[in-house]
Amino acid sequence: MFNFFSKKSKISWKITIMYALMFMMLLFFINISIYCFLSLFIDGNIKKSINNTSEFVLSQLSILGDPIDYFDADILQEISRSEENIFFRALDGEGNTKAQSRYLQGMKIPISSDITQFRSGDRMLSVKTFELKNFAFSRGFLQVVRDITFEKNFLDFLILVLMVAAAIGALISVLLGYLTTKRMLSPINKITETAREIGSSDLGRRLSVSGPDDEIKKLALTFNSMLDRLEQSFKKQKQFVSDASHELRTPLSVIKGYVDLLDRWGKEKEEVRDEAIQAIKAEAENMKHLMENLLLLARADDSELKKEEEEFSFNELIAEIIKEFQLLASEIEFEFDAAAKIKLLADKNLFKQLLRIFLDNAVKFSSQGSSIVIKLDKMKNDYFYFSIADEGPGIKETDLPYVFDRFYQADKSRTRKKEGSGLGLAIARQIVDSYQGKIEVESEPGHGTKFIIKLPLKNC
């Protein structure tokens, strides 16, 4: 039996055996209860019958004089006929039989003041001996015997029936338990078969969900939800690899072209050599920047975004980053509106990168003479926000849901500059997510774009 509970056993067999064991235990206690109740009930009736008959006979003898002389076989036989299955034997003071019912002839009957059971041949009897000491002229004993063969046979037959019923019930419980368990676990078997058949190239398959809203249905729904996430993750991974390959192909092609140019003309013409070196150096720098961004995103995906936290003034950090961009884009006006002073305990370098990403994005989409407005203020519930708004061409409503996707670029014709790998906003979202914040985008074609970043003060 213990093999059913080993680690390799099927759960259907384990449930079936456990169900059968519990059912057998229940049958056992019910059968024992039935047997004990009937046995006690029958014993009680036997004792009551003997005691009542004895009291009646003794009360009648008390008015007849000497009971030993009064008793004879005919009288005892007549009394036995009136009392079903009850017989009498009269003994003198020495224990010798003076008179008895014919049913008791040749029978050895024990003398006991308590009700005692004994066997005579194939018959079971119960006897109680009364001492005749309250009579004036005699001393002796009266034995009242009751034949309990039928009751004992009934109890023996009852226990046999109960045992057979328990055995049949156990077999039925095993069969019903197995069939019920198999039917209940069939959806799990379907889940297992589907999981075996699904591969990385076949993530579109789903389990059919039907039936009552029970744990099995919830498991199937959870499994389908997991497949949805896996399929989406695989698609993103595939798209990520494709986009990364595409982004790396261009600088590698440029580098290869200039290497070929150097090989042909670089030894003879210094201007060609210098141009090729500068171009190769610039493309190598772009590739380095791209790989660093990819590494940052990969670490963020694996929850390994390392932070070196320190306390700093966010107002001063914004002013510092604005000063950098004023030098790089002097034709654009930067406005900083700080309605509150914010002190943060966070990774200063990550927040520098966050600000540079949004400002760089705003500069790319701003025309000469336009302005970029940066606002900073506190919010309710220990939150603060900062926003960066430009006066660029804006973003189409159809593109808004995808602006934070990796390598996504809405309409490249809207940018003044073609630099950029499309990873900036994806990195920004990873940084904000790591601090339990959120980013909102407000944009309308022809009316600029506004990014609003909300962050909790307590987590920074």
C-alpha positions, 0 to 999 in steps of 0.5 A: 500500500505504501507504494501508492504514496511514493513520490513516483505514484500518480496523484489519481491513485493517491487520491483514490487510496486515501478516499477508499481508506477514509470510506473504509474507516467510516464503514468500520466505525458505523458497523462497530456502532451498529453491532455494539448497539444491537448487542447491548440492546439484546443483552439488556432485553435478556437480563430484563426478561430473566429478572422480570420472570424471576420476580414474578415467580418468586412473588407467587411462591411466597404465598404457597408455603415450602417452594422446594416441595411445591416445585415439580416437573409438571409445574415448572413445565407449565410455567415454561410454556407461559414464558417464551424460551425461559426454563426453571430448575429447583435445587435443595440446599445441597445443590441437588435437583429437586425439579426442573423443566424438561428442556433442562434435563441432562444439562450442566448449569453453573450456579451463579448469582449473576446472569451468566452465559453458558453453552450446552451442545449447540445451544447458548443459554443464560442463567441466574440463580436465586437463593431461597432464603426468605422462606420459613420451611426450606433453603435452596435455589431457583435457577432461571434459564433463558435460551439465547441461541437465536439472539447469539446466532443473529449477532454472529450473522450480523457481524458476518453481514457487516464484514461482507458489506464493508468489503463490498463497500471498500471495493465500490469505494475504490472503483468509484473513487478511481472513476471520480478522480480520473474524471476530475483530473482529466482537465489537468491531463489535458493541460499536461498534454497541451504543455508537452505539445507547445513549443517556442514556435507554437505559443499561439495554442490555448486550452479550451476553458469550459465547465464550472468555475472551480479550481481546475478552470482557474488553473486553465485560465492561469495557464492560458494567461501564462502562455499569453505572457510567454508569447508576448515575451518571445515576440518582444525578445524576437523583435528586440534581437531583430531591432538590435541587429538592424541597429548594429548593421548600419554602423558596422557597414559604415565602419567596413566602408571606411576600412575599405576606403582606407585600404584603397586610398588611405595610404596616399591621401591624408584627408581620406585617412583623417575622414575615415578615422573620425567616422570609424571613431564616431561609429564605434562610440555610437556602438559603445553607447548602444551596447551600454544601453542594451546592457542597462535594459537587460539588467533592468529586465533581470531586476539587477539594476544596481543603485548607488544611493545618495542624498542630493537636491533634485532642483540643483540636478535639473539646473545642472542638466539644463545648463549642459543642454543650453551649451549644446542647443543654444538656439532653444530656450529652456525654462525651469519652473520649480514650485517646490524644493525636492531632496532625494535619496536615490542614485544620482547618476540614474536620475541624471540619465533620466533627465538627459533622455527626456531633454535630449528627446525634447531637443530632437523634436524642437525647432530653432527658437522654440522653448522647452519648459521643465516644471517641478512640484510636490503632489499629495500622498508624498509624491512629486512630479517633474514634466518636460514639455516641448513645442515640437510636432507632437505624436500621433495618437496611434503612436502614443502606446508604443513610444516606450517600446525599444527601438520604436521611432514614430515618424523619423521625418519629424526629427531634425537630427537622425541620431538615436537608437530608440532606446532612450524612452525604454531606459527611462521607463525602466528607471522610473519603474525601479523607483515605483513611479509612472510616466504619463504622455500628453501630446497632440500633432502640431502642438508639442509633447509633454512627459509627466514623471510622477515619483514617490518621495519615500522610495527615493 
